[in-house]
Amino acid sequence: MLHFRKLAAAAAVVALSFAGTAGAQTVLRSSDTHPDGYPTVEAVKYFGELIKERTSGRYSVEVYHSAQLGQEADTIEQVRTGVIDLNRVSMGPWNGLIPETTIPSLPYIFRSVEHARKVMNGPIGDEILAAFEPHGVVGLAFYDGGARSFYNSKKAITSIDDLKGMKFRVMQSDIFVDMVAALGASATPMPYGEVYTGIETGVIDGAENNFPSYDTAKHAEVAKFFSLDEHLIVPEVLVMSKVRWDQLSPEDQTIFRQAAKDSVQKQYELWDAQVAKSRETVEAGGSKINELDKQAFIDAMKPVYDKHVTDPKLQDLVKRIQETQ
């Protein structure tokens, strides 16, 4: 509680400064845990360029990549209090706070990356973005977080039986923990920055993520087996502190929303190129990538849905996503 009060006090000081300089250029700080050059980092930079252009230089965005402002759980608290202005965060860490975010975080909720993009950039996506605002942040846009699969240092995973007894790092999300348990493995919630050492030292056998993360975080160096089960296609979300948002004029709010939407296609282009490049890089480095039959994995997810989708409103959201063609 004391830590939260300190953050709130700091936010109040920054807010006074922000309000006093809005006539000149105001530099907004944006956080990302990924390294410089990563598609989400570059997409937010592009968003910042659009903001600067469309506000005639009154606003600009400085992206603090590589977790310079903290890991995702820490930055969520900071953006809610206004200490950080903008934040690109994975969906999982929001699950305990915003029920609607659990739905795109469900295993196999999306049939493909293309299905996920269509849903998250349509009316359903806008509905989920709107759910952020009561929690101190304004949801601006969803980026593609790619298809996540298991990788490990021990063996190729070709069936659910291969997962039994193995330990995998997951994000701090009950859904992710329950998903791994439903497959017969053990989940270890752990900050992203600790995964490499965790695999290297044997604390965990592996993790689950997409090709770009597997590559850029160097996890391919210590976990050579990548199995394409594609259990999750979890979007990334760009949010803005409501403290900051409320200080924008209605005209500028429109500019910010549109710039965020316009940055999505840029992120998709960068993402698709990075996926192809990262897959090529890790294969050249000796990673063994294998296909598998996903149906048994999909069938094993029923207990996860039964546990986490009990609210009729959320059940309807699942139904509408699954019906989207």
DONUVO-996834 format. One record per residue (C-alpha): z, x, y; residue number from 1; residue in one letter. Coordinates in nm, 4 decimals, always signed. Example, Ala and Ser with C-alpha at 12.3 -4.5 7.8 and 13.67 -1.06 7.14 Angstrom:
ATOM        z        x        y   n res
ATOM  +0.7800  +1.2300  -0.4500   1   A
ATOM  +0.7140  +1.3670  -0.1060   2   S
END
This chain:
ATOM        z        x        y   n res
ATOM  +0.0000  +0.0000  +0.0000   1   M
ATOM  +0.0864  +0.2854  +0.2387   2   L
ATOM  -0.2485  +0.4499  +0.1608   3   H
ATOM  -0.4284  +0.1243  +0.2357   4   F
ATOM  -0.2440  +0.0881  +0.5704   5   R
ATOM  -0.3418  +0.4401  +0.6681   6   K
ATOM  -0.7066  +0.3618  +0.5901   7   L
ATOM  -0.6854  +0.0406  +0.7913   8   A
ATOM  -0.5358  +0.2265  +1.0877   9   A
ATOM  -0.8105  +0.4873  +1.0680  10   A
ATOM  -1.0691  +0.2112  +1.0537  11   A
ATOM  -0.9274  +0.0540  +1.3689  12   A
ATOM  -0.9592  +0.3839  +1.5565  13   V
ATOM  -1.3158  +0.4323  +1.4347  14   V
ATOM  -1.3990  +0.0725  +1.5259  15   A
ATOM  -1.2904  +0.1278  +1.8868  16   L
ATOM  -1.5113  +0.4346  +1.9037  17   S
ATOM  -1.7989  +0.2447  +1.7417  18   F
ATOM  -1.7735  -0.0410  +1.9887  19   A
ATOM  -1.7607  +0.1946  +2.2809  20   G
ATOM  -2.0729  +0.3893  +2.1851  21   T
ATOM  -2.3029  +0.1157  +2.0598  22   A
ATOM  -2.5057  +0.1431  +2.3786  23   G
ATOM  -2.5862  +0.5043  +2.2904  24   A
ATOM  -2.6799  +0.6208  +1.9432  25   Q
ATOM  -2.4277  +0.5201  +1.6789  26   T
ATOM  -2.4365  +0.7266  +1.3603  27   V
ATOM  -2.3315  +0.5288  +1.0515  28   L
ATOM  -2.1864  +0.7138  +0.7532  29   R
ATOM  -2.3144  +0.6182  +0.4080  30   S
ATOM  -2.1693  +0.7381  +0.0779  31   S
ATOM  -2.3416  +0.8120  -0.2536  32   D
ATOM  -2.2097  +0.9948  -0.5587  33   T
ATOM  -2.5550  +1.1164  -0.6618  34   H
ATOM  -2.7033  +1.4516  -0.5508  35   P
ATOM  -2.9394  +1.5019  -0.2596  36   D
ATOM  -3.2933  +1.4006  -0.3545  37   G
ATOM  -3.1791  +1.1319  -0.6000  38   Y
ATOM  -3.3770  +0.8050  -0.5586  39   P
ATOM  -3.0830  +0.6031  -0.4235  40   T
ATOM  -2.9940  +0.8786  -0.1757  41   V
ATOM  -3.3538  +0.8997  -0.0532  42   E
ATOM  -3.3833  +0.5196  -0.0335  43   A
ATOM  -3.0780  +0.4971  +0.1933  44   V
ATOM  -3.2217  +0.7778  +0.4073  45   K
ATOM  -3.5415  +0.5710  +0.4352  46   Y
ATOM  -3.3311  +0.2663  +0.5262  47   F
ATOM  -3.1755  +0.4794  +0.8012  48   G
ATOM  -3.5194  +0.5803  +0.9307  49   E
ATOM  -3.6205  +0.2140  +0.9516  50   L
ATOM  -3.2962  +0.1297  +1.1335  51   I
ATOM  -3.3478  +0.4098  +1.3845  52   K
ATOM  -3.7066  +0.3036  +1.4477  53   E
ATOM  -3.6387  -0.0690  +1.4732  54   R
ATOM  -3.3342  -0.0330  +1.7014  55   T
ATOM  -3.5138  +0.2174  +1.9260  56   S
ATOM  -3.2728  +0.4904  +1.8248  57   G
ATOM  -2.9510  +0.2990  +1.8925  58   R
ATOM  -2.8417  +0.3356  +1.5306  59   Y
ATOM  -2.9001  +0.5989  +1.2668  60   S
ATOM  -2.7614  +0.6639  +0.9184  61   V
ATOM  -2.6209  +0.9870  +0.7774  62   E
ATOM  -2.6015  +0.9920  +0.3983  63   V
ATOM  -2.3124  +1.1837  +0.2411  64   Y
ATOM  -2.4421  +1.2502  -0.1091  65   H
ATOM  -2.2817  +1.4252  -0.4088  66   S
ATOM  -1.9529  +1.2322  -0.3745  67   A
ATOM  -1.8663  +1.4158  -0.0514  68   Q
ATOM  -1.6653  +1.1131  +0.0602  69   L
ATOM  -1.5124  +1.0509  -0.2824  70   G
ATOM  -1.5913  +0.8948  -0.6190  71   Q
ATOM  -1.7077  +0.5334  -0.6273  72   E
ATOM  -1.3679  +0.3681  -0.6763  73   A
ATOM  -1.2329  +0.5553  -0.3713  74   D
ATOM  -1.5308  +0.4792  -0.1505  75   T
ATOM  -1.5165  +0.1082  -0.2290  76   I
ATOM  -1.1706  +0.0918  -0.0717  77   E
ATOM  -1.2914  +0.2947  +0.2258  78   Q
ATOM  -1.5946  +0.0778  +0.2954  79   V
ATOM  -1.3848  -0.2383  +0.2735  80   R
ATOM  -1.1527  -0.1063  +0.5469  81   T
ATOM  -1.4319  +0.0310  +0.7636  82   G
ATOM  -1.3579  +0.4008  +0.7176  83   V
ATOM  -1.7062  +0.4340  +0.5608  84   I
ATOM  -1.9836  +0.2260  +0.7160  85   D
ATOM  -2.2263  +0.1974  +0.4237  86   L
ATOM  -2.2000  +0.2596  +0.0520  87   N
ATOM  -2.4393  +0.2761  -0.2416  88   R
ATOM  -2.2364  +0.1884  -0.5482  89   V
ATOM  -2.3010  +0.0990  -0.9103  90   S
ATOM  -2.2234  -0.2585  -1.0089  91   M
ATOM  -1.9519  -0.1820  -1.2651  92   G
ATOM  -1.6714  -0.0828  -1.0239  93   P
ATOM  -1.7052  -0.4172  -0.8435  94   W
ATOM  -1.6484  -0.6255  -1.1576  95   N
ATOM  -1.2731  -0.6640  -1.1181  96   G
ATOM  -1.3085  -0.7745  -0.7551  97   L
ATOM  -1.6222  -0.9903  -0.7449  98   I
ATOM  -1.6773  -1.2104  -1.0560  99   P
ATOM  -2.0483  -1.2596  -0.9846 100   E
ATOM  -2.1111  -0.8864  -1.0271 101   T
ATOM  -2.0055  -0.9066  -1.3907 102   T
ATOM  -2.3223  -1.0970  -1.4801 103   I
ATOM  -2.5808  -0.8251  -1.3977 104   P
ATOM  -2.3379  -0.5840  -1.5681 105   S
ATOM  -2.3585  -0.7654  -1.9019 106   L
ATOM  -2.5261  -0.5813  -2.1885 107   P
ATOM  -2.8779  -0.7031  -2.2602 108   Y
ATOM  -2.8673  -0.9685  -1.9847 109   I
ATOM  -3.2079  -0.8373  -1.8765 110   F
ATOM  -3.5016  -0.8136  -2.1157 111   R
ATOM  -3.6589  -0.5234  -1.9284 112   S
ATOM  -3.6497  -0.3271  -1.6041 113   V
ATOM  -3.9245  -0.5558  -1.4701 114   E
ATOM  -3.7166  -0.8645  -1.5520 115   H
ATOM  -3.4142  -0.7137  -1.3754 116   A
ATOM  -3.6145  -0.6346  -1.0622 117   R
ATOM  -3.7564  -0.9864  -1.0429 118   K
ATOM  -3.4122  -1.1467  -1.0794 119   V
ATOM  -3.2264  -0.9188  -0.8386 120   M
ATOM  -3.4901  -0.9464  -0.5654 121   N
ATOM  -3.5091  -1.3241  -0.5839 122   G
ATOM  -3.2767  -1.6175  -0.5046 123   P
ATOM  -3.0308  -1.5188  -0.7801 124   I
ATOM  -2.9951  -1.1717  -0.6327 125   G
ATOM  -2.9350  -1.3155  -0.2847 126   D
ATOM  -2.6683  -1.5429  -0.4314 127   E
ATOM  -2.4879  -1.2444  -0.5828 128   I
ATOM  -2.5178  -1.0436  -0.2592 129   L
ATOM  -2.3524  -1.3306  -0.0702 130   A
ATOM  -2.0504  -1.3056  -0.3025 131   A
ATOM  -1.9598  -0.9655  -0.1555 132   F
ATOM  -1.8800  -1.0864  +0.1961 133   E
ATOM  -1.5381  -1.2486  +0.1289 134   P
ATOM  -1.4243  -0.9063  +0.0024 135   H
ATOM  -1.4785  -0.7067  +0.3193 136   G
ATOM  -1.8360  -0.5911  +0.2626 137   V
ATOM  -2.1813  -0.7324  +0.3283 138   V
ATOM  -2.4275  -0.6978  +0.0418 139   G
ATOM  -2.7624  -0.5770  +0.1769 140   L
ATOM  -2.9868  -0.4993  -0.1202 141   A
ATOM  -3.0050  -0.4122  -0.4881 142   F
ATOM  -3.1653  -0.0914  -0.6104 143   Y
ATOM  -3.2832  -0.0135  -0.9631 144   D
ATOM  -3.0157  +0.1671  -1.1629 145   G
ATOM  -3.2433  +0.2042  -1.4632 146   G
ATOM  -3.1896  +0.1343  -1.8303 147   A
ATOM  -2.8738  +0.2967  -1.9663 148   R
ATOM  -2.8557  +0.4371  -2.3184 149   S
ATOM  -2.6105  +0.6435  -2.5224 150   F
ATOM  -2.6292  +1.0219  -2.5402 151   Y
ATOM  -2.3981  +1.2591  -2.7210 152   N
ATOM  -2.3412  +1.6107  -2.8496 153   S
ATOM  -2.3147  +1.5220  -3.2214 154   K
ATOM  -2.6089  +1.3318  -3.3701 155   K
ATOM  -2.8964  +1.0912  -3.3169 156   A
ATOM  -2.7835  +0.7287  -3.3044 157   I
ATOM  -3.0215  +0.5115  -3.5033 158   T
ATOM  -2.7930  +0.2183  -3.5893 159   S
ATOM  -2.4595  +0.0659  -3.4922 160   I
ATOM  -2.3000  +0.2409  -3.7894 161   D
ATOM  -2.3719  +0.5769  -3.6242 162   D
ATOM  -2.1465  +0.4827  -3.3308 163   L
ATOM  -1.8337  +0.4249  -3.5371 164   K
ATOM  -1.5518  +0.6594  -3.4446 165   G
ATOM  -1.7369  +0.8197  -3.1536 166   M
ATOM  -1.5888  +0.8497  -2.8025 167   K
ATOM  -1.8030  +0.7671  -2.4991 168   F
ATOM  -1.7366  +0.7866  -2.1285 169   R
ATOM  -1.7936  +0.4606  -1.9411 170   V
ATOM  -1.7470  +0.3453  -1.5833 171   M
ATOM  -1.4169  +0.1835  -1.4915 172   Q
ATOM  -1.5244  -0.1636  -1.6044 173   S
ATOM  -1.3717  -0.3947  -1.8653 174   D
ATOM  -1.7196  -0.5106  -1.9662 175   I
ATOM  -1.8311  -0.1553  -2.0391 176   F
ATOM  -1.5147  -0.0852  -2.2376 177   V
ATOM  -1.5539  -0.4051  -2.4413 178   D
ATOM  -1.9244  -0.3387  -2.4982 179   M
ATOM  -1.8530  +0.0015  -2.6526 180   V
ATOM  -1.5713  -0.1457  -2.8631 181   A
ATOM  -1.8052  -0.4204  -2.9897 182   A
ATOM  -2.0330  -0.1453  -3.1193 183   L
ATOM  -1.7470  +0.0202  -3.3086 184   G
ATOM  -1.6983  +0.3181  -3.0774 185   A
ATOM  -1.4172  +0.4140  -2.8372 186   S
ATOM  -1.4614  +0.3893  -2.4602 187   A
ATOM  -1.3032  +0.6382  -2.2208 188   T
ATOM  -1.3212  +0.5359  -1.8541 189   P
ATOM  -1.3729  +0.8551  -1.6551 190   M
ATOM  -1.5066  +0.9553  -1.3105 191   P
ATOM  -1.8743  +1.0501  -1.3155 192   Y
ATOM  -1.7973  +1.4009  -1.1948 193   G
ATOM  -1.5809  +1.4765  -1.5000 194   E
ATOM  -1.8328  +1.3828  -1.7694 195   V
ATOM  -1.9975  +1.7239  -1.8112 196   Y
ATOM  -1.6672  +1.9012  -1.8744 197   T
ATOM  -1.5450  +1.6141  -2.0922 198   G
ATOM  -1.8415  +1.6525  -2.3279 199   I
ATOM  -1.8357  +2.0319  -2.3134 200   E
ATOM  -1.4672  +2.0482  -2.4111 201   T
ATOM  -1.4886  +1.7722  -2.6733 202   G
ATOM  -1.2633  +1.5261  -2.4903 203   V
ATOM  -1.5517  +1.2821  -2.5342 204   I
ATOM  -1.8554  +1.2933  -2.7628 205   D
ATOM  -2.0936  +1.1616  -2.5023 206   G
ATOM  -2.1643  +0.9039  -2.2356 207   A
ATOM  -2.4192  +0.6370  -2.1477 208   E
ATOM  -2.6563  +0.6463  -1.8543 209   N
ATOM  -3.0200  +0.6549  -1.7471 210   N
ATOM  -3.2637  +0.9469  -1.7665 211   F
ATOM  -3.2286  +1.0605  -1.4025 212   P
ATOM  -2.8478  +1.0773  -1.4245 213   S
ATOM  -2.8619  +1.2454  -1.7653 214   Y
ATOM  -3.0921  +1.5051  -1.6116 215   D
ATOM  -2.9583  +1.5614  -1.2580 216   T
ATOM  -2.5914  +1.5710  -1.3634 217   A
ATOM  -2.6892  +1.8337  -1.6252 218   K
ATOM  -2.5410  +1.6255  -1.9069 219   H
ATOM  -2.8496  +1.7132  -2.1124 220   A
ATOM  -2.7157  +2.0679  -2.1323 221   E
ATOM  -2.4126  +1.9590  -2.3359 222   V
ATOM  -2.5352  +1.6370  -2.5038 223   A
ATOM  -2.8750  +1.6883  -2.6667 224   K
ATOM  -2.9069  +1.3532  -2.8465 225   F
ATOM  -3.0395  +1.0625  -2.6343 226   F
ATOM  -3.0872  +0.7297  -2.8149 227   S
ATOM  -3.2920  +0.4573  -2.6448 228   L
ATOM  -3.0775  +0.1515  -2.7151 229   D
ATOM  -3.1055  +0.0493  -2.3431 230   E
ATOM  -2.7905  -0.1607  -2.3622 231   H
ATOM  -2.7519  -0.1990  -1.9864 232   L
ATOM  -2.9904  -0.2378  -1.6962 233   I
ATOM  -2.7305  -0.2473  -1.4204 234   V
ATOM  -2.8500  -0.2690  -1.0595 235   P
ATOM  -2.7084  -0.0506  -0.7833 236   E
ATOM  -2.5965  -0.2199  -0.4626 237   V
ATOM  -2.6126  -0.1116  -0.0979 238   L
ATOM  -2.3278  -0.2616  +0.1029 239   V
ATOM  -2.2044  -0.2380  +0.4604 240   M
ATOM  -1.8477  -0.2639  +0.5817 241   S
ATOM  -1.7862  -0.6075  +0.7314 242   K
ATOM  -1.5866  -0.4322  +1.0037 243   V
ATOM  -1.9115  -0.2626  +1.1086 244   R
ATOM  -2.1338  -0.5622  +1.0383 245   W
ATOM  -1.9350  -0.7897  +1.2675 246   D
ATOM  -1.9903  -0.5432  +1.5545 247   Q
ATOM  -2.3686  -0.5797  +1.5263 248   L
ATOM  -2.5549  -0.8351  +1.7344 249   S
ATOM  -2.7250  -1.1156  +1.5387 250   P
ATOM  -3.0581  -0.9494  +1.6180 251   E
ATOM  -2.9402  -0.6165  +1.4785 252   D
ATOM  -2.7968  -0.7860  +1.1709 253   Q
ATOM  -3.1456  -0.9240  +1.1020 254   T
ATOM  -3.2920  -0.5760  +1.1455 255   I
ATOM  -3.0377  -0.4244  +0.9048 256   F
ATOM  -3.0970  -0.6882  +0.6379 257   R
ATOM  -3.4738  -0.6519  +0.6563 258   Q
ATOM  -3.4601  -0.2707  +0.6577 259   A
ATOM  -3.2448  -0.2796  +0.3441 260   A
ATOM  -3.4912  -0.5130  +0.1710 261   K
ATOM  -3.7807  -0.2916  +0.2810 262   D
ATOM  -3.6095  +0.0147  +0.1346 263   S
ATOM  -3.6026  -0.1437  -0.2122 264   V
ATOM  -3.9721  -0.0917  -0.2887 265   Q
ATOM  -3.9392  +0.2695  -0.1738 266   K
ATOM  -3.6482  +0.3163  -0.4143 267   Q
ATOM  -3.8487  +0.1654  -0.7001 268   Y
ATOM  -4.1351  +0.4089  -0.6407 269   E
ATOM  -3.8978  +0.7048  -0.6248 270   L
ATOM  -3.7061  +0.5790  -0.9276 271   W
ATOM  -4.0099  +0.5377  -1.1515 272   D
ATOM  -4.1310  +0.8864  -1.0610 273   A
ATOM  -3.7854  +1.0337  -1.1234 274   Q
ATOM  -3.7502  +0.8647  -1.4639 275   V
ATOM  -4.0799  +1.0150  -1.5790 276   A
ATOM  -3.9928  +1.3571  -1.4384 277   K
ATOM  -3.6382  +1.3585  -1.5824 278   S
ATOM  -3.7535  +1.2551  -1.9283 279   R
ATOM  -4.0082  +1.5351  -1.9259 280   E
ATOM  -3.7454  +1.7846  -1.8043 281   T
ATOM  -3.4816  +1.7019  -2.0670 282   V
ATOM  -3.7353  +1.6994  -2.3497 283   E
ATOM  -3.8574  +2.0410  -2.2381 284   A
ATOM  -3.4938  +2.1525  -2.2402 285   G
ATOM  -3.4481  +2.0556  -2.6043 286   G
ATOM  -3.3082  +1.7037  -2.5865 287   S
ATOM  -3.3937  +1.4864  -2.8851 288   K
ATOM  -3.4897  +1.1323  -2.7797 289   I
ATOM  -3.5137  +0.8607  -3.0420 290   N
ATOM  -3.6133  +0.4938  -3.0477 291   E
ATOM  -3.4139  +0.2369  -3.2465 292   L
ATOM  -3.4081  -0.1308  -3.3395 293   D
ATOM  -3.2047  -0.3028  -3.0652 294   K
ATOM  -3.1547  -0.6395  -3.2326 295   Q
ATOM  -2.8311  -0.5484  -3.4114 296   A
ATOM  -2.6939  -0.4138  -3.0828 297   F
ATOM  -2.7881  -0.7372  -2.9049 298   I
ATOM  -2.6274  -0.9496  -3.1773 299   D
ATOM  -2.3041  -0.7502  -3.1488 300   A
ATOM  -2.2606  -0.8509  -2.7828 301   M
ATOM  -2.1582  -1.2135  -2.8424 302   K
ATOM  -1.7812  -1.1369  -2.8194 303   P
ATOM  -1.8405  -0.9619  -2.4854 304   V
ATOM  -2.0122  -1.2696  -2.3421 305   Y
ATOM  -1.7478  -1.5023  -2.4897 306   D
ATOM  -1.4709  -1.3009  -2.3218 307   K
ATOM  -1.6236  -1.2337  -1.9817 308   H
ATOM  -1.8329  -1.5444  -1.9146 309   V
ATOM  -1.5886  -1.8346  -1.9348 310   T
ATOM  -1.6383  -1.9829  -1.5872 311   D
ATOM  -1.9029  -2.2611  -1.5901 312   P
ATOM  -2.0536  -2.1239  -1.2671 313   K
ATOM  -2.1026  -1.7824  -1.4258 314   L
ATOM  -2.2344  -1.9379  -1.7470 315   Q
ATOM  -2.4959  -2.1161  -1.5368 316   D
ATOM  -2.5840  -1.7850  -1.3707 317   L
ATOM  -2.6408  -1.6272  -1.7135 318   V
ATOM  -2.8593  -1.9221  -1.8146 319   K
ATOM  -3.0730  -1.8985  -1.5008 320   R
ATOM  -3.1209  -1.5226  -1.5409 321   I
ATOM  -3.2232  -1.5614  -1.9036 322   Q
ATOM  -3.4676  -1.8403  -1.8087 323   E
ATOM  -3.6339  -1.6334  -1.5351 324   T
ATOM  -3.9823  -1.5382  -1.6502 325   Q
END
